[in-house]
Amino acid sequence: MVKKDHTHEYAVIGLGRFGSSLARELTRRGATVLAVDRDAELVQRYAGEISETVSVLMSKLRAA
């Protein structure tokens, strides 16, 4: 089990090849990682390997 280091918290937007590798490596090294992707299947695939995952339909978000 990886020891979580809450002093290092990251957000990774996109769980493609680069994002998923980055998020998993940061988690493996003990960081807390929030990974966000619009593809619910990708989010589900990596849910057990990354600290926190969430699926968001980003096209519906608007800047204030």
VENPE-V545872 format. One record per pair of residues at least 12 apart in sequence whose C-alpha atoms are under 10 Angstrom apart, sorted by the first residue. I is the first residue (numbers start at 1). J is the second residue. D is the distance in Angstrom with one decimal. If there is no record, write none. Layout:
((I | J | D) (I | J | D))
//
This chain:
((1 | 28 | 9.0) (1 | 30 | 9.5) (2 | 27 | 7.7) (2 | 28 | 6.2) (2 | 29 | 7.3) (2 | 30 | 5.8) (2 | 31 | 9.1) (3 | 27 | 9.2) (3 | 28 | 8.6) (3 | 29 | 8.1) (3 | 30 | 5.3) (3 | 31 | 8.4) (3 | 32 | 9.8) (4 | 27 | 7.9) (4 | 28 | 8.9) (4 | 29 | 8.2) (4 | 30 | 4.4) (4 | 31 | 5.7) (4 | 32 | 6.4) (4 | 33 | 9.9) (4 | 51 | 8.8) (5 | 27 | 9.3) (5 | 29 | 8.6) (5 | 30 | 5.3) (5 | 31 | 5.2) (5 | 32 | 6.6) (6 | 30 | 8.2) (6 | 31 | 6.5) (6 | 32 | 6.0) (6 | 33 | 9.6) (7 | 30 | 9.7) (7 | 31 | 7.7) (7 | 32 | 8.3) (8 | 26 | 9.1) (8 | 27 | 9.9) (8 | 29 | 9.9) (8 | 30 | 8.1) (8 | 31 | 5.1) (8 | 32 | 6.3) (8 | 33 | 8.5) (9 | 26 | 9.2) (9 | 27 | 9.6) (9 | 30 | 9.5) (9 | 31 | 5.8) (9 | 32 | 4.7) (9 | 33 | 5.8) (9 | 34 | 7.9) (9 | 51 | 9.9) (10 | 23 | 8.4) (10 | 26 | 8.3) (10 | 27 | 9.4) (10 | 31 | 7.4) (10 | 32 | 6.4) (10 | 33 | 4.9) (10 | 34 | 6.3) (10 | 35 | 8.4) (11 | 23 | 8.3) (11 | 32 | 8.6) (11 | 33 | 5.7) (11 | 34 | 4.6) (11 | 35 | 5.8) (11 | 36 | 7.6) (11 | 52 | 9.4) (11 | 53 | 9.7) (12 | 26 | 10.0) (12 | 33 | 7.2) (12 | 34 | 6.2) (12 | 35 | 4.7) (12 | 36 | 6.2) (12 | 37 | 8.7) (12 | 53 | 9.5) (13 | 34 | 8.4) (13 | 35 | 6.0) (13 | 36 | 4.9) (13 | 37 | 6.2) (13 | 38 | 9.3) (13 | 54 | 9.9) (14 | 35 | 7.1) (14 | 36 | 5.8) (14 | 37 | 4.8) (14 | 38 | 7.7) (14 | 39 | 8.9) (14 | 42 | 9.3) (14 | 43 | 9.4) (14 | 55 | 9.7) (15 | 35 | 7.1) (15 | 36 | 7.1) (15 | 37 | 5.9) (15 | 38 | 8.9) (15 | 39 | 8.4) (15 | 42 | 6.7) (15 | 43 | 7.5) (15 | 45 | 9.9) (15 | 46 | 8.4) (15 | 53 | 9.6) (16 | 37 | 8.6) (16 | 39 | 9.8) (16 | 42 | 8.3) (19 | 35 | 8.2) (19 | 36 | 9.4) (19 | 37 | 9.5) (20 | 35 | 8.1) (20 | 36 | 9.9) (20 | 37 | 9.9) (20 | 42 | 9.0) (20 | 43 | 9.5) (20 | 46 | 7.6) (20 | 49 | 9.4) (20 | 50 | 8.6) (21 | 50 | 10.0) (22 | 35 | 9.8) (22 | 50 | 9.9) (23 | 35 | 6.8) (23 | 46 | 9.3) (23 | 49 | 8.6) (23 | 50 | 6.4) (23 | 51 | 8.5) (23 | 52 | 9.7) (23 | 53 | 9.8) (24 | 46 | 8.3) (24 | 48 | 9.8) (24 | 49 | 6.1) (24 | 50 | 5.6) (24 | 51 | 8.5) (25 | 49 | 9.4) (25 | 50 | 8.8) (26 | 50 | 8.5) (26 | 51 | 9.3) (27 | 49 | 7.6) (27 | 50 | 5.8) (27 | 51 | 6.3) (27 | 52 | 9.5) (28 | 49 | 8.3) (28 | 50 | 8.3) (28 | 51 | 9.4) (30 | 51 | 9.3) (31 | 50 | 9.6) (31 | 51 | 8.1) (32 | 50 | 8.2) (32 | 51 | 5.7) (32 | 52 | 7.8) (33 | 50 | 6.5) (33 | 51 | 5.2) (33 | 52 | 6.1) (33 | 53 | 8.1) (34 | 50 | 7.6) (34 | 51 | 6.5) (34 | 52 | 4.8) (34 | 53 | 5.7) (34 | 54 | 7.6) (35 | 47 | 9.0) (35 | 50 | 7.3) (35 | 51 | 8.0) (35 | 52 | 6.2) (35 | 53 | 4.7) (35 | 54 | 6.4) (35 | 55 | 8.6) (36 | 52 | 8.7) (36 | 53 | 5.9) (36 | 54 | 5.0) (36 | 55 | 5.8) (36 | 56 | 6.8) (36 | 57 | 9.8) (36 | 58 | 9.7) (37 | 53 | 8.1) (37 | 54 | 6.7) (37 | 55 | 5.1) (37 | 56 | 6.1) (37 | 57 | 7.9) (37 | 58 | 8.4) (38 | 54 | 8.3) (38 | 55 | 5.1) (38 | 56 | 4.8) (38 | 57 | 5.0) (38 | 58 | 6.6) (38 | 59 | 9.1) (39 | 54 | 9.3) (39 | 55 | 6.3) (39 | 56 | 7.9) (39 | 57 | 8.2) (40 | 53 | 9.6) (40 | 54 | 7.9) (40 | 55 | 5.4) (40 | 56 | 8.1) (40 | 57 | 9.3) (41 | 55 | 8.8) (42 | 54 | 9.7) (42 | 55 | 8.6) (43 | 55 | 6.2) (43 | 56 | 9.7))
//
